[in-house]
Amino acid sequence: MVCQCTLNFLGYSALALIAYRIFTAVYNVLFPYFIGAPLDLHKKAGAKWAVVTGATDGIGKAYATQLAKKKFNVYLISRTQSKLDETKKEIETAAPGVEVRTYAFDFGASTKAAYEPLIKELEKVEIGILVNNVGMSFEYPEVLHAQEGGLQRLADMTTINCLPPVLLSAVALKQMSERKAGIVINIASAAGYNEMSHWNVYSAGKRFVLHLSGILRAEYAGAGVTVQAIAPMLVATKMSKIKRASFFGPFADAFVAQALRTVGLVHETTGYFSHQIQAEIMNLLPQMVRDKIISNQTLAVRAAALRKKAKAQ
């Protein structure tokens, strides 16, 4: 028979574990977004240039605009030059006196040779902040072999979501570590927190970004460099196809305003307090329950997308 003292110990241990997890969840929601004092980004960056990939839409454009308003020069990198020119004009209007440069680059490229011209241009500026934002998602969730776009879509998604943060971080971290200052912000997704059925390559790629960020954080811990991973949930952007903002789905500008205040306060976060509430609640649930909720939501999204597709045809 188990003695009473052992049962008491196990009971108190369970209560202590539950209390710790609840305290951690509350801390993760409140501290970075409401309690912690935002740090001086210029001091943490140590240089005036902010490089942003995927900078002409959504979260990337919001990071570029808000960093420009904070008096960083911004280097915009995206695929289409006309959209880069338009974004450049908007930022120059919003933040007079800030220098804005652009570079048109297709991140579907997968060779060192393709990256070399971009790397040479980036080496000409002192990079204080690098925002690895460029990414690619599916039209709708589907099993791996049936994904719309086939093998080419899978190859492009793997490349675009994984390769840029590796190569561009390597370029930026070289000069940041020599300077003993700098900030790397890797935009992942809450999809990387779980093994999400029907989101396969997207979920796996975002997990890669989270994992890479943790490794880089450890490697450059003594170099004065801040490496942060942001794992958003739904944000009202063109990629998410959400047109109206809500409590759990903010516009990109509101999202980035909160995400930027967390730099240096927390290594990894969703970037927005309501997203963090959702993440912490999900984290408190047993794995089996969490997987079931995610699966049901995913299949509902898939069914709605297939109905819309059938109707359009």
C-alpha positions in Angstrom: 0.0 0.0 0.0 1.1 3.5 -0.7 1.6 5.5 2.5 -0.4 8.7 3.2 2.8 10.8 3.1 3.5 9.6 -0.4 0.0 10.5 -1.5 0.2 13.9 0.1 3.6 14.5 -1.7 2.2 13.5 -5.1 -0.9 15.7 -4.5 1.1 18.7 -3.5 3.5 18.2 -6.4 0.6 18.1 -8.8 -0.9 21.3 -7.4 2.5 23.0 -7.5 2.9 22.0 -11.2 -0.5 23.3 -12.1 0.2 26.5 -10.2 3.5 26.9 -11.9 2.0 26.4 -15.4 -0.8 28.9 -14.7 1.7 31.5 -13.4 3.9 31.0 -16.4 0.9 31.4 -18.7 -0.2 34.7 -17.0 3.4 35.9 -17.0 3.8 35.2 -20.8 0.7 37.2 -21.5 1.2 40.2 -19.2 4.9 40.8 -18.9 6.1 41.4 -22.5 2.9 43.3 -23.5 1.9 45.3 -20.5 4.4 45.2 -17.7 8.0 45.1 -19.1 9.4 48.4 -20.2 10.2 48.5 -23.9 13.9 48.6 -24.6 15.9 51.2 -26.6 15.9 49.5 -30.0 18.7 51.8 -31.3 20.9 50.8 -28.5 20.2 47.1 -28.9 20.7 47.4 -32.7 23.9 49.3 -32.6 23.4 50.5 -36.2 20.9 52.5 -38.2 19.7 50.1 -40.9 16.8 47.7 -40.6 16.5 45.1 -43.3 13.0 43.6 -43.9 12.1 40.7 -46.2 8.7 40.3 -47.6 8.4 44.0 -47.0 5.6 45.1 -49.3 2.6 43.5 -47.6 1.2 42.6 -44.3 3.5 42.0 -41.3 6.7 42.8 -43.2 5.4 46.2 -44.5 4.2 47.0 -41.0 7.7 46.2 -39.5 9.4 48.4 -42.1 7.0 51.3 -41.6 7.1 51.3 -37.8 10.9 50.9 -37.7 11.2 53.8 -40.1 9.0 55.9 -37.8 11.5 55.0 -35.0 14.1 56.6 -37.2 15.8 53.5 -38.6 16.8 53.6 -42.3 15.0 50.7 -43.9 16.1 48.2 -46.6 13.1 46.7 -48.3 13.4 43.3 -50.0 10.6 41.7 -51.9 9.9 40.1 -55.3 8.2 42.9 -57.2 10.0 46.2 -57.9 6.8 48.1 -58.6 5.4 47.2 -55.2 8.8 48.0 -53.6 8.7 51.5 -55.2 5.1 52.0 -53.9 6.0 50.9 -50.4 9.2 53.1 -50.5 7.1 56.2 -51.3 4.6 55.4 -48.5 7.4 55.0 -45.9 9.1 58.2 -47.0 5.8 60.0 -46.6 5.2 58.4 -43.2 8.7 58.9 -41.9 10.4 62.0 -43.5 14.2 62.1 -43.5 14.6 58.3 -43.3 16.6 56.7 -46.1 14.8 53.8 -47.8 16.5 51.4 -50.2 14.9 48.5 -52.2 16.0 45.3 -53.7 13.8 43.0 -55.9 14.6 39.4 -55.1 12.7 36.2 -55.7 13.1 34.1 -52.5 12.2 31.0 -54.5 15.8 30.9 -55.5 17.7 28.1 -53.8 21.3 28.5 -54.8 24.2 30.4 -53.3 24.9 32.0 -56.8 21.4 33.4 -56.9 21.8 35.0 -53.5 25.3 36.5 -54.1 24.2 39.8 -55.7 21.8 40.5 -52.8 24.4 39.5 -50.2 26.9 41.9 -51.8 24.4 44.8 -51.5 23.6 44.0 -47.9 27.2 43.9 -46.9 27.4 47.6 -47.9 25.2 48.6 -45.0 25.5 48.3 -41.3 22.5 46.1 -40.4 21.2 46.9 -37.0 17.9 44.9 -37.3 17.1 42.0 -39.6 13.5 41.0 -39.9 13.2 37.6 -41.6 9.5 37.9 -42.6 9.2 36.5 -46.1 7.1 33.4 -46.2 4.6 31.3 -48.2 1.5 29.4 -47.2 -1.1 27.1 -48.9 -4.3 28.1 -50.4 -6.1 25.8 -48.0 -5.0 22.8 -45.8 -4.6 19.5 -47.6 -2.7 16.2 -47.3 0.8 16.3 -48.7 0.4 14.5 -52.0 -2.7 16.5 -53.0 -1.5 20.0 -52.2 -2.6 22.5 -54.8 0.4 23.3 -57.0 1.9 19.9 -56.5 5.6 19.2 -56.1 6.6 22.7 -57.3 4.5 24.3 -54.6 6.0 22.1 -51.9 9.5 22.8 -53.1 8.9 26.6 -53.2 7.3 26.6 -49.8 10.2 24.6 -48.3 12.7 27.0 -49.8 11.0 30.3 -49.1 10.1 29.5 -45.5 13.4 28.0 -44.5 16.3 29.2 -46.6 16.1 33.0 -46.3 16.4 33.1 -42.5 19.5 30.9 -42.7 21.4 32.8 -45.3 20.4 36.3 -44.4 21.0 35.7 -40.7 24.5 34.4 -41.5 25.2 37.7 -43.3 23.8 39.9 -40.6 25.1 38.0 -37.6 28.7 38.2 -38.9 28.7 42.0 -38.6 26.5 42.1 -35.6 28.7 39.8 -33.6 31.8 41.9 -34.6 30.0 45.0 -33.4 28.6 43.3 -30.3 25.1 44.6 -31.0 22.2 43.7 -33.3 18.7 42.3 -33.5 17.4 39.4 -35.6 13.7 38.9 -35.6 12.5 35.7 -37.3 8.8 35.6 -38.2 7.5 32.0 -37.8 3.9 31.0 -37.0 1.9 29.4 -34.2 1.5 26.6 -36.7 5.1 25.7 -35.7 4.0 24.9 -32.2 2.1 21.8 -33.2 2.4 19.0 -35.7 -0.6 20.2 -37.8 -2.2 17.7 -40.0 -3.0 19.0 -43.5 -0.6 22.0 -43.0 2.4 19.6 -43.3 5.3 21.6 -45.0 4.0 25.0 -43.7 3.8 23.8 -40.1 7.2 22.0 -40.4 8.9 25.0 -42.0 7.7 27.3 -39.3 8.9 24.8 -36.6 12.3 25.0 -38.4 12.3 28.8 -38.0 11.5 28.5 -34.2 14.2 25.8 -33.8 16.8 27.8 -35.7 16.1 30.9 -33.7 16.8 29.0 -30.4 20.0 27.7 -31.8 21.2 31.1 -33.0 20.3 32.6 -29.6 22.6 30.1 -27.9 25.4 30.5 -30.4 25.4 34.3 -30.1 24.5 34.6 -26.4 27.9 36.2 -25.6 28.0 38.4 -28.7 25.5 41.1 -27.6 23.0 40.0 -30.3 19.3 39.6 -29.7 17.5 36.8 -31.6 13.8 36.8 -31.3 11.2 34.4 -32.8 7.7 35.6 -33.4 4.9 33.0 -33.9 1.7 34.8 -34.9 -1.7 33.3 -35.1 -4.2 35.0 -37.4 -3.4 38.5 -38.6 -5.6 40.4 -41.0 -3.3 40.4 -44.1 -3.5 39.4 -47.7 -1.8 36.0 -47.1 -4.3 35.1 -44.4 -7.2 36.3 -46.6 -8.7 38.1 -43.5 -10.1 41.5 -44.5 -11.6 42.7 -41.1 -9.7 43.0 -37.9 -11.0 41.4 -34.7 -9.8 40.9 -31.1 -8.0 37.7 -32.1 -7.2 38.8 -35.6 -5.6 42.3 -35.6 -4.4 44.3 -38.6 -0.7 44.1 -39.2 0.1 47.6 -37.9 -1.5 46.8 -34.5 0.2 43.4 -34.4 3.7 44.8 -35.1 3.3 47.7 -32.6 2.9 45.1 -29.8 5.5 42.7 -31.2 8.2 45.4 -31.3 7.7 46.3 -27.6 8.6 42.7 -26.7 12.0 42.8 -28.3 14.6 42.0 -25.7 12.0 41.2 -23.1 11.1 37.7 -24.4 13.0 35.3 -26.7 9.9 33.7 -28.2 6.3 34.9 -28.3 3.3 35.1 -30.5 3.7 38.9 -31.0 0.3 39.9 -29.8 -1.4 39.6 -26.4 -4.6 38.0 -27.6 -2.6 35.5 -29.6 -0.6 34.8 -26.5 -3.8 34.1 -24.5 -4.8 31.5 -27.1 -1.3 30.0 -27.2 -1.2 29.7 -23.4 -4.7 28.2 -23.2 -3.8 25.6 -25.8 -0.5 24.8 -24.0 -2.4 24.1 -20.8 -4.5 21.4 -22.5 -3.5 17.8 -22.8 -1.8 17.0 -26.1 -4.7 14.7 -27.2 -7.2 17.4 -26.6 -5.1 20.1 -28.3 -4.6 17.9 -31.4 -8.3 17.2 -31.7 -9.2 20.9 -31.5 -6.6 21.8 -34.1 -7.7 18.9 -36.4 -11.3 19.9 -36.2 -10.5 23.5 -37.0 -8.3 22.6 -39.9 -10.8 20.2 -41.5 -13.5 22.9 -41.2 -11.2 25.4 -43.0 -10.5 22.8 -45.7 -14.2 21.9 -46.2 -15.1 25.6 -46.6 -12.3 26.2 -49.1 -13.3 23.2 -51.2 -16.9 24.3 -51.2 -15.8 27.8 -52.4 -13.5 26.2 -55.0 -16.3 24.0 -56.3 -18.7 26.9 -56.5 -16.2 29.0 -58.5 -15.7 26.2 -61.0 
